[in-house]
Amino acid sequence: MVAHVRAGSIGIMGGTFDPIHVGHLAIAEEARGALGLERILFVPAGQPPHKPVGTVTVAAHRVAMIELAIADNLAFELSRLEVDRPGPSYTAETVAEIRRAEEAAGRPPDLTLILSVETFKELPGWHEPDRLLAAARLAVVPREGYPAPDPGWLNDHFPGQAERVDFLEGPRLGLSSTALRDRVAHQRSIRYLVPAAVGRYIDDHHLYREAATGDVRP
């Protein structure tokens, strides 16, 4: 069921997007429709705080692939906020900055951070999670093998905040950027797993020719 669009509402999709794939796009579209979000911001990380410098593909490539992937959806936008900001990419700082920009423009902030249930369960260990939850609602996307936490878990870690968390029913595509990098490194096809333009970009720029490493983003 498609929800009524909330004027001015913004969904925030963060990650390394290394590379962006059809799972990212499907999740963003599902959240947009299910929650009535007016637009979705794709926010590629600059330097993820949990990863050594140099282990993530340079931002210019990741940004270019996002631009290609979202070009045909007017509700999708790229934000360079984290790649242009020096230092570690903390989600709480990013959401706060987006909120300040909305307030400065005279728009009541209506922000929803979109994340997987796996990542949601790691939220208590993030940088300033309470500040994050105060600034934005959360949309939690299912992932195979990671059941949603029960209400007791949510109340234990974030008392009184259950109404700020929406659990989506899908999609359940099971893709990961790590697996896609590994496929490229082993000369296996990623056709239909990434947008065609992204696949061409990866080929043209000889990306991911070496074996992949894990990429979990807080």
PyMOL commands that set and color helices and strands:
alter all, ss='L'
color gray80, all
select helices_A, chain A and resi 22-35+59-70+91-104+117-120+123-125+129-135+151-157+162-164+177-185+196-204
alter helices_A, ss='H'
color red, helices_A
select strands_A, chain A and resi 6-15+37-44+76-78+111-116+137-141+165-167
alter strands_A, ss='S'
color yellow, strands_A
deselect
rebuild
show_as cartoon
